[in-house]
């Protein structure tokens, strides 16, 4: 009975998600910058996260990224995910997961175009500097707490080369964590440059709600909408975001049904 109910929840969530992706955006993204309010709203613990995708024309013209993101206004594409998960440790325990760059290697996601589970990231490593030849061990929590910026690289299955990113930890308390990433090398596919440095950004907010439940909100954007060049649909962005979400909350990324089949 539990398995049947679990499958039912995923089917309903997938229907709602697909309908939402094809509808006009009703609201702009709202990350939890110093408050518990967020859009999309946080899903219940154990349920699939809520996700929205916006393109430049979908956003209300007056939307400006909140100051806590550190972003300047830009057109392009936005993906927001909001979920809750069970975890009894501290924010430092979750920060360690972001520092374990090598564990990104092998993450799997559901490919809408291939209709099967595929590897999203085949290589991932921490770097001593923004130089692919300067590979090093994963970051420790102590390093992440005191560093102003750390570097890592990984390759996405839809791009040609490894991309170097900068990782920052602008906020860390016992019950709240904020992590940012931004590409510092161009994103390329074959001979095309899809994004210049700074063209891919994400900000992750994690905050304890109860002693064993955490809220997780991530907002990611591309400065340019290069979907047509990569063959990545809105549903593909959803499945990629879910894969990373599952990874960071500590469950196998291909354990449950895809959110966007």
Protein Blocks (a to p, Z undefined) as FASTA:
>chain_A
ZZmmmmmmmmmmmmmmmmmmmpccfbdcdddehiabdcdddddehiacddddddfklpcf
kbccdfklopacdeddddddddddddfbdfklmmmmmmmmmlmgopacddfklopacdfb
lbdcddfbdcfklgcddddfklmmmpgbdcdddddfkbmbdcddddddfbccfkbccddd
ddfbdcdehjbcfbdghiaccddddddfblmbccdddddddfbdcklmnopafklmmmmm
mmmmmmmnopafklpccfbZZ
